[in-house]
Amino acid sequence: MEYNIIIAADLEGLALEVAAFLPQGWRLKGAIVEHMDGYAQQLIRFPKDSIKVQQQQPAANQRQRRTKWIE
């Protein structure tokens, strides 16, 4: 099990930082914590989640072929 803590000065910055980790298989754990320097959010990821994400990426990275039909 992996843990990650994201720290940001404001809530908008925290949301942007957390949003970057969600597609990588991370999940939110607990609530947003307010401290003297800003806000923090804890993320958690199980090994099986990271493997699933790695297996799904090649399918998402494939280019779609576009064919132009001539009438």
C-alpha positions in Angstrom: 0.0 0.0 0.0 1.3 3.4 -0.9 0.6 6.7 0.8 1.0 10.2 -0.6 0.4 13.6 0.9 -0.3 16.6 -1.2 0.2 20.1 0.2 -0.9 23.4 -1.4 -1.2 27.0 -0.3 -4.9 27.2 -1.4 -7.8 24.9 -2.1 -7.7 25.5 -5.9 -4.0 24.5 -6.0 -4.8 21.5 -3.9 -7.6 20.4 -6.2 -5.3 20.8 -9.2 -2.5 18.7 -7.6 -4.9 16.0 -6.5 -6.6 15.8 -9.9 -3.2 15.0 -11.5 -2.8 11.9 -9.2 -6.3 10.4 -9.6 -5.8 9.0 -13.2 -2.7 7.2 -11.8 -4.9 5.0 -9.5 -4.7 7.1 -6.4 -7.7 7.5 -4.2 -8.6 10.1 -1.6 -8.2 9.1 2.1 -9.8 11.1 4.8 -10.7 14.8 4.6 -8.8 17.9 3.7 -6.6 19.1 6.5 -6.0 22.8 7.1 -2.6 23.8 8.6 -0.6 27.0 9.0 0.9 26.9 5.5 -2.2 25.9 3.6 -4.1 22.7 3.0 -3.2 19.0 2.7 -4.9 15.9 1.4 -3.8 12.3 1.9 -4.0 9.8 -1.0 -3.7 6.0 -1.0 -3.0 3.5 -3.7 -3.0 -0.3 -3.6 -0.5 -2.2 -5.7 -3.3 -3.8 -7.7 -4.7 -0.3 -8.6 -1.3 0.8 -10.1 -1.1 -2.4 -12.1 -4.6 -1.9 -13.5 -3.7 1.6 -14.6 -0.5 0.5 -16.3 -2.5 -2.2 -18.2 -5.1 0.3 -19.4 -2.6 3.0 -20.6 -1.5 1.2 -23.8 -5.1 1.0 -25.0 -5.6 4.7 -24.3 -2.4 5.7 -26.0 -3.2 4.1 -29.3 -4.0 6.5 -32.1 -7.2 6.2 -33.9 -6.9 6.1 -37.6 -9.0 8.5 -39.5 -10.0 7.6 -43.0 -11.4 10.1 -45.4 -14.1 8.9 -47.6 -14.1 10.1 -51.2 -17.5 10.4 -52.7 
